[in-house]
Every structure is written in structure tokens, then in C-alpha cells.
Amino acid sequence: MNDEIKIVIGSWGSYNACNERALGSKWLTLSDYDDWEKIEKELKKEGFILNGIDEELFIQDIEGINADNNWDYESPKDLFEILTESEVFIDSYKYETMQAYLEIYTFDDWKNLVNKYGSSWDSDISLYKNMDWYDLGYELLHDCYEIPEYLESYIDYKKFGEELSYDGYAEYSDGIIAVR
């Protein structure tokens, strides 16, 4: 997958002690790890004392998640587990859907979907990539109805598409997302 989720993990003990690990771990690409124990092993190799000063971990920095102001600062382990359960590491469409969803909704909303539906969290979400309201209105009307050519000039496809925003459709940076 081209887009990867990377984090830098720090610990409150090291941060408060202002020791050499106060700046955290190196960047860790989460999809490189099968389970949390392997991440802990990597942290131990970097000198973290996980049963001591570095017991309470936090995420110092993150890349690859659209969660700017929607981020609630999960623990690194909780974040890893929810991302693993959602299957965004192994399915690029799920990753793309998560990114689009997080542009509109909060991380907590997304996490609740995953907690409720597991890896099927995205079954009621559709992406209409590279579409605007006009394109969406045109596609949906033509998929549902046989529209005679003489009526085409009377239809405001953009307005029809925009009306769908009251029904769970929203614009995101690459098109339209529908959450039903």
C-alpha cells in the first residue's frame, strides 16, 4: 500500500525525566508489525524500559491519518489494535475510505464503527471518487431512471446531488462520500 500510517511513540516517564528518549522512538510504520508485542520488542531495542520509566506510552507524532482536529490521542496500543481490526493495513480501499470518513467525521465516530462492526465497518459507506455534486446527481438519476433526452435540459443535476447531503452524502477532498 502506498499510504502508510506511521507514528512516533514517546513515554511520559522519559518525557518528564527529560532523558534521551524524551523525543520518542523512531518513526514506526504500523503495517510492518503483526501484533503489538513486536512493536514493544522494537521499542525495547531502542532502549525503552517498558516495565519501568517508559511504562506509560503516548503518540508523539502521527502521519497517514486525516485526523487533524478530530484526533483524541489514543494510546499507541489502542490505535494499533483498532487499525488492525479495521483492516486498513491490508486493504487500500478501506484505508482510503477511512481517510475520506475522517475528513467529515471524528476519529471517535470511526472507532465506534469499527468497534460495532469489526472489519465490516465500511459496508454502509460508498466513495464516489473524482465526482462533484453534478456528477453524483447525474449518475444516480441515470442509474435509477430512464430519462428521455428531451427532459435532460430541465434537470438540475447539481441541485439533485446537493440535496443528497441531507441523506448522508458529503464532499471530501477527492469526491463525495455516502454514509448510510
N, CA, C and O of each residue as an XYZ file, in Angstrom:
720
protein
N       0.849     -1.172      0.000
C       0.000      0.000      0.000
C       0.895      1.235      0.000
O       1.880      1.290      0.736
N       0.558      2.216     -0.815
C       1.358      3.432     -0.906
C       1.256      4.292      0.339
O       2.259      4.814      0.827
N       0.054      4.438      0.849
C      -0.157      5.275      2.018
C      -0.007      4.429      3.263
O      -0.650      3.389      3.400
N       0.835      4.874      4.161
C       1.096      4.109      5.369
C       0.867      4.982      6.583
O       1.017      6.203      6.530
N       0.506      4.345      7.664
C       0.320      5.039      8.923
C       1.583      4.840      9.740
O       2.000      3.715     10.013
N       2.178      5.952     10.119
C       3.428      5.930     10.889
C       3.232      6.733     12.162
O       2.542      7.752     12.170
N       3.852      6.259     13.243
C       3.793      7.004     14.499
C       5.164      7.059     15.150
O       6.034      6.227     14.892
N       5.330      8.055     15.993
C       6.469      8.145     16.892
C       5.891      7.979     18.289
O       4.975      8.701     18.681
N       6.433      7.026     19.036
C       5.938      6.737     20.375
C       6.895      7.336     21.402
O       8.114      7.204     21.296
N       6.319      7.981     22.377
C       7.083      8.501     23.499
C       6.524      7.924     24.784
O       5.501      7.239     24.779
N       7.205      8.207     25.884
C       6.685      7.766     27.177
C       6.665      8.962     28.121
O       7.528      9.839     28.065
N       5.665      8.974     28.984
C       5.557     10.081     29.923
C       6.733     10.079     30.895
O       7.207     11.144     31.291
N       7.205      8.906     31.281
C       8.343      8.841     32.206
C       9.586      9.473     31.607
O      10.244     10.283     32.260
N       9.913      9.119     30.386
C      11.082      9.698     29.714
C      10.875     11.183     29.444
O      11.805     11.982     29.564
N       9.666     11.539     29.084
C       9.365     12.945     28.795
C       9.549     13.799     30.045
O      10.166     14.863     29.995
N       9.007     13.323     31.168
C       9.121     14.071     32.425
C      10.542     14.072     32.973
O      10.957     15.028     33.628
N      11.292     12.995     32.704
C      12.679     12.912     33.182
C      13.637     13.653     32.255
O      14.812     13.817     32.581
N      13.146     14.098     31.108
C      13.975     14.792     30.108
C      15.200     13.967     29.738
O      16.292     14.509     29.563
N      15.018     12.666     29.620
C      16.158     11.836     29.251
C      16.262     11.711     27.741
O      15.534     12.378     27.006
N      17.166     10.859     27.279
C      17.437     10.764     25.836
C      16.250     10.273     25.016
O      16.192     10.527     23.812
N      15.306      9.580     25.636
C      14.136      9.103     24.911
C      12.975     10.105     24.963
O      11.875      9.787     24.510
N      13.199     11.300     25.505
C      12.129     12.294     25.599
C      11.591     12.662     24.219
O      10.443     13.087     24.092
N      12.415     12.500     23.188
C      11.968     12.803     21.829
C      11.250     11.618     21.191
O      10.763     11.723     20.065
N      11.182     10.493     21.902
C      10.409      9.347     21.427
C      11.201      8.372     20.585
O      12.421      8.465     20.449
N      10.462      7.441     20.029
C      11.040      6.390     19.203
C      11.316      6.939     17.816
O      11.036      8.099     17.513
N      11.866      6.080     16.992
C      11.969      6.429     15.572
C      10.567      6.282     14.979
O       9.665      5.768     15.641
N      10.381      6.727     13.743
C       9.101      6.541     13.066
C       8.855      5.049     12.875
O       9.709      4.336     12.348
N       7.692      4.582     13.304
C       7.317      3.179     13.155
C       6.168      3.083     12.151
O       5.121      3.702     12.341
N       6.365      2.315     11.093
C       5.301      2.074     10.113
C       4.461      0.930     10.657
O       4.914     -0.214     10.702
N       3.234      1.240     11.070
C       2.421      0.267     11.801
C       2.117     -0.987     11.003
O       2.003     -2.066     11.583
N       1.984     -0.877      9.690
C       1.675     -2.060      8.884
C       2.840     -3.054      8.825
O       2.673     -4.176      8.347
N       4.012     -2.647      9.307
C       5.164     -3.558      9.341
C       5.086     -4.556     10.492
O       5.905     -5.471     10.578
N       4.114     -4.386     11.367
C       4.031     -5.214     12.582
C       2.745     -6.032     12.587
O       1.667     -5.526     12.275
N       2.884     -7.325     12.953
C       1.732     -8.228     13.021
C       0.938     -8.059     14.312
O      -0.285     -8.198     14.324
N       1.644     -7.760     15.389
C       0.976     -7.616     16.677
C       1.727     -6.607     17.547
O       2.852     -6.212     17.240
N       1.087     -6.208     18.619
C       1.637     -5.174     19.487
C       2.954     -5.610     20.137
O       3.825     -4.773     20.375
N       3.110     -6.888     20.424
C       4.324     -7.380     21.062
C       5.566     -7.086     20.208
O       6.642     -6.821     20.745
N       5.418     -7.133     18.907
C       6.554     -6.829     18.024
C       6.923     -5.348     18.086
O       8.094     -4.993     17.955
N       5.945     -4.500     18.282
C       6.234     -3.068     18.464
C       6.942     -2.863     19.791
O       7.901     -2.095     19.870
N       6.485     -3.538     20.830
C       7.156     -3.443     22.137
C       8.603     -3.919     22.032
O       9.501     -3.326     22.629
N       8.821     -4.981     21.281
C      10.174     -5.500     21.072
C      11.058     -4.439     20.406
O      12.212     -4.247     20.790
N      10.501     -3.758     19.406
C      11.227     -2.686     18.716
C      11.550     -1.544     19.682
O      12.659     -1.009     19.669
N      10.598     -1.182     20.502
C      10.828     -0.109     21.486
C      11.914     -0.508     22.481
O      12.745      0.319     22.855
N      11.915     -1.751     22.903
C      12.950     -2.237     23.829
C      14.327     -2.183     23.173
O      15.316     -1.845     23.822
N      14.389     -2.523     21.864
C      15.668     -2.427     21.136
C      16.180     -0.992     21.125
O      17.387     -0.749     21.117
N      15.233     -0.033     21.126
C      15.608      1.376     21.126
C      15.947      1.893     22.519
O      16.301      3.060     22.683
N      15.838      1.020     23.524
C      16.216      1.412     24.872
C      15.063      1.734     25.808
O      15.292      2.131     26.950
N      13.841      1.573     25.350
C      12.695      1.823     26.228
C      12.650      0.770     27.337
O      12.921     -0.406     27.094
N      12.314      1.190     28.529
C      12.152      0.301     29.676
C      10.650      0.234     29.949
O      10.107      1.049     30.695
N       9.988     -0.745     29.338
C       8.526     -0.779     29.337
C       7.925     -1.227     30.659
O       6.739     -1.005     30.900
N       8.707     -1.844     31.507
C       8.220     -2.222     32.836
C       8.752     -1.259     33.893
O       8.800     -1.580     35.081
N       9.143     -0.093     33.444
C       9.703      0.893     34.361
C       9.320      2.287     33.932
O       8.138      2.609     33.806
N      10.330      3.118     33.706
C      10.101      4.534     33.413
C       9.262      4.756     32.159
O       8.551      5.756     32.059
N       9.338      3.834     31.202
C       8.631      4.012     29.922
C       7.325      3.224     29.853
O       6.856      2.896     28.763
N       6.747      2.923     30.988
C       5.540      2.098     31.026
C       4.329      2.785     30.381
O       3.536      2.128     29.707
N       4.182      4.091     30.581
C       3.020      4.819     30.060
C       3.391      5.492     28.736
O       4.056      6.527     28.714
N       2.946      4.882     27.638
C       3.304      5.346     26.296
C       2.257      6.304     25.740
O       1.087      6.256     26.122
N       2.692      7.171     24.837
C       1.776      8.052     24.128
C       2.290      8.271     22.713
O       3.455      8.005     22.416
N       1.414      8.757     21.844
C       1.783      9.035     20.458
C       2.298     10.465     20.399
O       1.574     11.411     20.710
N       3.557     10.613     19.998
C       4.134     11.949     19.881
C       3.839     12.588     18.541
O       3.636     13.799     18.453
N       3.816     11.785     17.510
C       3.540     12.307     16.175
C       2.933     11.186     15.345
O       3.157     10.005     15.610
N       2.167     11.574     14.346
C       1.487     10.591     13.510
C       1.421     11.116     12.088
O       1.259     12.315     11.862
N       1.548     10.211     11.135
C       1.391     10.519      9.711
C       0.499      9.456      9.098
O       0.510      8.302      9.528
N      -0.276      9.846      8.089
C      -1.064      8.879      7.347
C      -2.495      8.730      7.816
O      -3.202      7.832      7.359
N      -2.942      9.599      8.730
C      -4.341      9.587      9.156
C      -4.857     11.011      9.087
O      -4.261     11.924      9.659
N      -5.974     11.201      8.382
C      -6.643     12.508      8.346
C      -7.402     12.688      9.644
O      -8.598     12.406      9.712
N      -6.731     13.146     10.648
C      -7.409     13.280     11.933
C      -7.000     14.570     12.630
O      -6.979     14.637     13.859
N      -6.678     15.585     11.850
C      -6.154     16.837     12.397
C      -6.838     17.256     13.695
O      -6.303     17.028     14.780
N      -8.003     17.859     13.590
C      -8.663     18.323     14.796
C      -9.644     17.298     15.342
O     -10.317     17.564     16.337
N      -9.737     16.149     14.721
C     -10.641     15.105     15.185
C      -9.924     14.061     16.043
O     -10.542     13.090     16.480
N      -8.676     14.246     16.276
C      -7.853     13.244     16.927
C      -8.018     13.304     18.435
O      -7.948     14.388     19.015
N      -8.235     12.178     19.079
C      -8.410     12.182     20.524
C      -7.253     11.524     21.266
O      -7.381     11.193     22.445
N      -6.135     11.333     20.593
C      -4.908     10.842     21.197
C      -5.077      9.505     21.909
O      -4.972      9.397     23.130
N      -5.337      8.521     21.110
C      -5.400      7.143     21.587
C      -4.041      6.743     22.134
O      -3.023      7.359     21.818
N      -4.038      5.700     22.960
C      -2.754      5.128     23.332
C      -2.219      4.434     22.080
O      -3.006      4.009     21.234
N      -0.901      4.312     21.948
C      -0.363      3.657     20.744
C      -0.902      2.238     20.557
O      -1.191      1.819     19.436
N      -1.034      1.514     21.648
C      -1.534      0.137     21.562
C      -2.994      0.122     21.097
O      -3.357     -0.667     20.224
N      -3.825      0.984     21.672
C      -5.236      1.040     21.264
C      -5.366      1.423     19.793
O      -6.166      0.839     19.061
N      -4.578      2.404     19.366
C      -4.607      2.818     17.960
C      -4.218      1.655     17.053
O      -4.901      1.376     16.067
N      -3.126      0.982     17.384
C      -2.672     -0.150     16.579
C      -3.757     -1.220     16.496
O      -4.010     -1.757     15.418
N      -4.398     -1.534     17.614
C      -5.410     -2.589     17.633
C      -6.651     -2.216     16.817
O      -7.198     -3.058     16.105
N      -7.094     -0.963     16.916
C      -8.283     -0.560     16.157
C      -7.980     -0.517     14.654
O      -8.828     -0.880     13.839
N      -6.781     -0.078     14.294
C      -6.388     -0.065     12.878
C      -6.249     -1.482     12.332
O      -6.622     -1.749     11.190
N      -5.718     -2.382     13.140
C      -5.590     -3.781     12.728
C      -6.964     -4.403     12.537
O      -7.213     -5.067     11.531
N      -7.860     -4.190     13.500
C      -9.214     -4.749     13.404
C      -9.968     -4.210     12.191
O     -10.752     -4.935     11.578
N      -9.737     -2.946     11.841
C     -10.438     -2.325     10.715
C      -9.941     -2.820      9.358
O     -10.609     -2.627      8.342
N      -8.778     -3.453      9.340
C      -8.126     -3.987      8.139
C      -7.608     -2.909      7.193
O      -7.426     -3.176      6.005
N      -7.368     -1.702      7.691
C      -6.838     -0.647      6.820
C      -5.384     -0.898      6.435
O      -4.892     -0.307      5.474
N      -4.691     -1.761      7.166
C      -3.309     -2.086      6.807
C      -3.230     -3.009      5.603
O      -2.234     -3.000      4.879
N      -4.271     -3.806      5.381
C      -4.212     -4.824      4.326
C      -5.141     -4.542      3.158
O      -5.107     -5.258      2.157
N      -5.969     -3.513      3.268
C      -6.942     -3.214      2.223
C      -6.872     -1.722      1.902
O      -7.308     -0.888      2.696
N      -6.325     -1.395      0.743
C      -6.138      0.022      0.395
C      -7.467      0.761      0.232
O      -7.530      1.966      0.475
N      -8.529      0.063     -0.173
C      -9.827      0.728     -0.274
C     -10.345      1.095      1.115
O     -10.903      2.177      1.300
N     -10.167      0.216      2.080
C     -10.586      0.523      3.456
C      -9.771      1.702      3.995
O     -10.310      2.568      4.686
N      -8.485      1.733      3.681
C      -7.646      2.856      4.105
C      -8.173      4.165      3.492
O      -8.325      5.171      4.186
N      -8.443      4.133      2.201
C      -8.946      5.315      1.506
C     -10.311      5.747      2.065
O     -10.577      6.939      2.215
N     -11.159      4.776      2.366
C     -12.469      5.074      2.939
C     -12.319      5.678      4.329
O     -13.029      6.623      4.672
N     -11.410      5.148      5.124
C     -11.157      5.714      6.449
C     -10.710      7.168      6.328
O     -11.204      8.031      7.054
N      -9.778      7.444      5.414
C      -9.275      8.802      5.227
C     -10.411      9.758      4.846
O     -10.511     10.855      5.395
N     -11.256      9.344      3.914
C     -12.389     10.183      3.492
C     -13.347     10.396      4.662
O     -13.809     11.512      4.898
N     -13.638      9.334      5.381
C     -14.552      9.407      6.522
C     -14.026     10.392      7.572
O     -14.790     11.173      8.138
N     -12.720     10.346      7.822
C     -12.127     11.208      8.846
C     -12.057     12.676      8.424
O     -11.830     13.548      9.262
N     -12.248     12.952      7.153
C     -12.352     14.353      6.728
C     -13.688     14.948      7.146
O     -13.803     16.161      7.319
N     -14.691     14.107      7.308
C     -16.045     14.569      7.596
C     -16.414     14.343      9.061
O     -17.029     15.206      9.687
N     -16.047     13.203      9.599
C     -16.443     12.801     10.947
C     -15.222     12.715     11.852
O     -14.091     12.882     11.396
N     -15.451     12.457     13.122
C     -14.354     12.392     14.086
C     -13.742     10.992     14.133
O     -14.328     10.014     13.669
N     -12.567     10.938     14.701
C     -11.907      9.646     14.897
C     -12.758      8.761     15.804
O     -12.862      7.557     15.572
N     -13.366      9.348     16.837
C     -14.236      8.571     17.725
C     -15.415      7.958     16.973
O     -15.795      6.818     17.241
N     -16.000      8.714     16.024
C     -17.094      8.170     15.211
C     -16.615      6.947     14.431
O     -17.297      5.924     14.376
N     -15.423      7.072     13.825
C     -14.872      5.965     13.046
C     -14.562      4.772     13.953
O     -14.873      3.629     13.620
N     -13.952      5.052     15.088
C     -13.614      3.987     16.037
C     -14.876      3.252     16.494
O     -14.862      2.028     16.631
N     -15.959      3.982     16.731
C     -17.226      3.354     17.125
C     -17.756      2.431     16.035
O     -18.296      1.366     16.334
N     -17.606      2.832     14.766
C     -17.999      1.947     13.657
C     -17.214      0.640     13.692
O     -17.781     -0.443     13.551
N     -15.903      0.756     13.883
C     -15.052     -0.434     13.912
C     -15.400     -1.301     15.117
O     -15.485     -2.523     14.999
N     -15.601     -0.676     16.272
C     -15.961     -1.452     17.465
C     -17.296     -2.167     17.288
O     -17.477     -3.275     17.793
N     -18.217     -1.550     16.585
C     -19.550     -2.128     16.401
C     -19.581     -3.197     15.304
O     -20.218     -4.238     15.467
N     -18.885     -2.934     14.176
C     -18.995     -3.808     13.005
C     -17.716     -4.558     12.650
O     -17.720     -5.348     11.706
N     -16.634     -4.336     13.369
C     -15.376     -5.012     13.064
C     -14.861     -4.633     11.692
O     -14.917     -3.465     11.305
N     -14.365     -5.603     10.959
C     -13.791     -5.327      9.643
C     -14.846     -4.963      8.599
O     -14.496     -4.580      7.483
N     -16.122     -5.074      8.940
C     -17.210     -4.672      8.034
C     -17.674     -3.243      8.302
O     -18.760     -2.859      7.869
N     -16.879     -2.463      8.999
C     -17.230     -1.092      9.380
C     -17.599     -0.231      8.178
O     -18.361      0.726      8.316
N     -17.073     -0.556      7.005
C     -17.272      0.277      5.817
C     -18.382     -0.223      4.899
O     -18.533      0.292      3.791
N     -19.159     -1.211      5.328
C     -20.164     -1.804      4.432
C     -21.275     -0.827      4.043
O     -21.902     -1.013      3.000
N     -21.536      0.192      4.836
C     -22.567      1.180      4.506
C     -21.972      2.518      4.072
O     -22.630      3.555      4.157
N     -20.738      2.487      3.611
C     -20.053      3.701      3.159
C     -19.647      3.507      1.698
O     -19.073      2.481      1.334
N     -19.951      4.498      0.876
C     -19.549      4.450     -0.532
C     -18.755      5.692     -0.881
O     -19.066      6.792     -0.424
N     -17.739      5.509     -1.686
C     -16.954      6.637     -2.192
C     -17.280      6.850     -3.660
O     -17.342      5.906     -4.448
N     -17.485      8.102     -4.004
C     -17.681      8.495     -5.398
C     -16.487      9.385     -5.745
O     -16.571     10.613     -5.742
N     -15.383      8.718     -6.043
C     -14.125      9.434     -6.300
C     -14.208     10.303     -7.538
O     -14.847      9.966     -8.534
N     -13.534     11.437     -7.430
C     -13.426     12.389     -8.536
C     -14.785     12.869     -9.045
O     -14.918     13.226    -10.216
N     -15.774     12.879     -8.189
C     -17.101     13.367     -8.563
C     -17.428     14.609     -7.754
O     -17.017     14.750     -6.603
N     -18.177     15.508     -8.380
C     -18.741     16.632     -7.651
C     -20.251     16.389     -7.554
O     -20.734     15.325     -7.942
N     -20.995     17.371     -7.037
C     -22.433     17.190     -6.844
C     -23.153     16.956     -8.183
O     -24.089     16.160     -8.254
N     -22.721     17.636     -9.217
C     -23.329     17.451    -10.545
C     -23.148     16.002    -10.998
O     -24.108     15.340    -11.392
N     -21.896     15.516    -10.938
C     -21.607     14.153    -11.388
C     -22.412     13.118    -10.604
O     -22.940     12.161    -11.171
N     -22.496     13.328     -9.292
C     -23.244     12.389     -8.458
C     -24.726     12.388     -8.830
O     -25.330     11.330     -9.006
N     -25.306     13.589     -8.948
C     -26.710     13.690     -9.323
C     -26.984     13.040    -10.664
O     -27.967     12.316    -10.820
N     -26.115     13.298    -11.635
C     -26.270     12.716    -12.966
C     -26.216     11.184    -12.894
O     -27.082     10.498    -13.436
N     -25.194     10.662    -12.222
C     -25.030      9.212    -12.155
C     -26.201      8.541    -11.450
O     -26.729      7.545    -11.945
N     -26.609      9.065    -10.313
C     -27.681      8.420     -9.565
C     -29.018      8.489    -10.306
O     -29.764      7.510    -10.318
N     -29.327      9.615    -10.913
C     -30.583      9.705    -11.669
C     -30.588      8.768    -12.861
O     -31.595      8.118    -13.143
N     -29.463      8.695    -13.564
C     -29.405      7.830    -14.741
C     -29.325      6.356    -14.374
O     -29.738      5.503    -15.159
N     -28.802      6.044    -13.196
C     -28.795      4.654    -12.736
C     -30.188      4.185    -12.335
O     -30.530      3.012    -12.485
N     -30.982      5.113    -11.826
C     -32.299      4.751    -11.293
C     -33.447      4.920    -12.287
O     -34.478      4.259    -12.168
N     -33.267      5.800    -13.260
C     -34.382      6.125    -14.149
C     -33.933      6.164    -15.604
O     -32.774      6.444    -15.911
N     -34.868      5.879    -16.478
C     -34.665      6.049    -17.912
C     -35.141      7.466    -18.224
O     -36.344      7.721    -18.276
N     -34.202      8.383    -18.429
C     -34.558      9.783    -18.639
C     -34.547     10.077    -20.136
O     -33.517      9.933    -20.794
N     -35.700     10.491    -20.671
C     -35.764     10.821    -22.105
C     -34.866     12.020    -22.412
O     -34.732     12.931    -21.594
N     -34.273     12.009    -23.560
C     -33.339     13.058    -23.969
C     -33.972     14.449    -23.924
O     -33.304     15.415    -23.555
N     -35.251     14.566    -24.294
C     -35.890     15.876    -24.319
C     -36.057     16.480    -22.917
O     -36.299     17.682    -22.802
N     -35.933     15.683    -21.854
C     -36.038     16.205    -20.485
C     -34.686     16.614    -19.886
O     -34.641     17.326    -18.883
N     -33.613     16.173    -20.487
C     -32.266     16.423    -19.957
C     -32.021     17.884    -19.590
O     -31.468     18.161    -18.526
N     -32.417     18.819    -20.441
C     -32.117     20.232    -20.198
C     -32.924     20.819    -19.035
O     -32.623     21.918    -18.569
N     -33.935     20.104    -18.569
C     -34.754     20.596    -17.457
C     -34.255     20.103    -16.095
O     -34.728     20.567    -15.058
N     -33.332     19.198    -16.096
C     -32.878     18.594    -14.837
C     -31.653     19.325    -14.315
O     -30.669     19.511    -15.031
N     -31.728     19.732    -13.068
C     -30.597     20.370    -12.386
C     -29.868     19.277    -11.603
O     -30.162     19.035    -10.432
N     -28.921     18.628    -12.263
C     -28.209     17.509    -11.654
C     -27.428     17.938    -10.415
O     -27.365     17.206     -9.427
N     -26.838     19.121    -10.476
C     -26.073     19.612     -9.329
C     -26.985     19.788     -8.114
O     -26.638     19.366     -7.011
N     -28.117     20.392     -8.308
C     -29.058     20.609     -7.206
C     -29.530     19.276     -6.637
O     -29.632     19.120     -5.420
N     -29.818     18.319     -7.509
C     -30.224     16.997     -7.047
C     -29.112     16.373     -6.204
O     -29.374     15.828     -5.132
N     -27.874     16.454     -6.688
C     -26.742     15.923     -5.930
C     -26.599     16.597     -4.581
O     -26.395     15.930     -3.567
N     -26.703     17.926     -4.563
C     -26.580     18.667     -3.301
C     -27.671     18.289     -2.307
O     -27.435     18.268     -1.099
N     -28.852     17.992     -2.808
C     -29.953     17.584     -1.924
C     -29.622     16.284     -1.184
O     -30.143     16.030     -0.098
N     -28.770     15.483     -1.769
C     -28.389     14.224     -1.130
C     -27.554     14.448      0.135
O     -27.400     13.537      0.948
N     -27.018     15.660      0.298
C     -26.247     15.938      1.508
C     -27.124     15.835      2.758
O     -26.608     15.691      3.866
N     -28.431     15.908      2.587
C     -29.345     15.732      3.718
C     -29.591     14.256      4.004
O     -30.280     13.900      4.959
N     -29.027     13.421      3.174
C     -29.266     11.982      3.272
C     -27.970     11.201      3.495
O     -27.889     10.026      3.137
N     -26.964     11.839      4.080
C     -25.730     11.137      4.406
C     -24.605     11.267      3.404
O     -23.576     10.607      3.554
N     -24.764     12.093      2.390
C     -23.708     12.324      1.411
C     -22.957     13.594      1.804
O     -23.561     14.550      2.292
N     -21.641     13.603      1.592
C     -20.838     14.785      1.923
C     -19.650     14.861      0.975
O     -19.186     13.846      0.455
N     -19.170     16.073      0.759
C     -17.976     16.273     -0.055
C     -16.731     16.037      0.784
O     -16.673     16.439      1.946
N     -15.758     15.399      0.206
C     -14.429     15.293      0.804
C     -13.431     15.669     -0.279
O     -13.838     15.958     -1.404
N     -12.155     15.674      0.019
C     -11.154     16.244     -0.883
C     -11.076     15.546     -2.243
O     -10.670     16.185     -3.214
N     -11.444     14.275     -2.359
C     -11.357     13.558     -3.629
C     -12.705     13.198     -4.237
O     -12.764     12.407     -5.179
N     -13.777     13.760     -3.720
C     -15.088     13.437     -4.288
C     -16.192     13.548     -3.283
O     -16.247     14.485     -2.486
N     -17.092     12.551     -3.332
C     -18.272     12.502     -2.462
C     -18.226     11.184     -1.686
O     -17.871     10.139     -2.232
N     -18.588     11.252     -0.410
C     -18.704     10.059      0.421
C     -20.163      9.941      0.859
O     -20.801     10.933      1.212
N     -20.669      8.732      0.830
C     -22.031      8.461      1.287
C     -21.958      7.531      2.486
O     -21.379      6.447      2.410
N     -22.546      7.962      3.589
C     -22.592      7.156      4.810
C     -24.062      6.913      5.107
O     -24.807      7.837      5.435
N     -24.461      5.668      4.989
C     -25.879      5.340      5.194
C     -26.063      4.566      6.460
O     -27.187      4.201      6.802
